Amino acid sequence: MTIGSLGYVGFKADDLDAWARFGTETLGMMPVDAPEGTLRFRIDAQAWRVCVEPGQENDIGFVGFEVAGPPELAALRERLVAAGVEISEPAPEHLKLRGVSGMFACHDPQGLLVEIYYGPTERREVPFVSPAGVSGFVTGEQGLGHVVLSAADIGAARAFYRDLLGFKLSDIIRMQITEEFGMDLEFYHCNPRHHTLALVPLPTPRRLNHFMLQVESLDDVGFALDRVASAKTPLMNTLGKHTNDHMVSFYAQTPSGFEVEFGWGARDIDESWRVVRHDKTSIWGHKRQG
């Protein structure tokens, strides 16, 4: 009884107008009705996947992890309670706000709000249409995409996400920052997506390093790269291909300062998968800018 996918994510931002433009015109997400003073975006049939709420944090505010149904939700709740994790049961109004059938919430070891739920609302009667012409985002059983989080205490983060929520190690990338200092980035999966979660063993000003959206064609990536240039959005990493998931992608700065990876072509986890390590993040490209 483990997490099935990353279902939704919420950000706290001090410039919602900039996010409204960035989310639709640059990333190609579809804006939808949202509670007053907030933004919501669709990338598929699900009623919403990305939420932006007002706040000075300019960081991730919450994550929603989906499970298959009531038995899986109950089993995961029981596991967390047995491990001493404090659980809260949201009021019916919160379930309605999120548009889910059942949920409980907790916090990860560094304080991030984690919502575990089943039964999200879908809007198949209103087809997803990208305002920027994106042909489609890769979601389904793979969920929204992935998030990369800082983990000041990597042992505690690993125990929470791996041992309690059930994420499985995909691989490790060794980043040798200087001759004296290096660190291991840990990548975790919960479905065929190579990684839904990655942990960076460092305290950083923002908890979120980046989130990732995967599209259905290489042309979608190229057109998005052109839109980034036209909007004068800071490009953080040039087009490149990763060593571990083989994603062809680029990184851009969001209006909140953290980054978004926009990519295509990642390989999937299958039954023959084995854990390996890499010494480089990319096979080619992904040159850091600025």
Secondary structure, DSSP 4 states (H G I P E B T S, - for coil): ----EEEEEEEEES-HHHHHHIIIIIT-PEEE--STT-EEEESSSBS-SEEEEE-SS-EEEEEEEE-SSHHHHHHHHHHHHHTT---B---HHHHHHHT-SEEEEEE-TT--EEEEEE---B-TTS----TT----B--GGG-S-EEEEE-SSHHHHHIIIIIIT--EEEEEEEEE-SSS-EEEEEEEESSSBS-SEEEESS--SSSEEEEEEEBS-HHHHHHHHHHHHHTTPPEEEEEEEESSS--EEEEEE-TTSSEEEEEE-PPBP-TT---EEES-SEEEE--B--
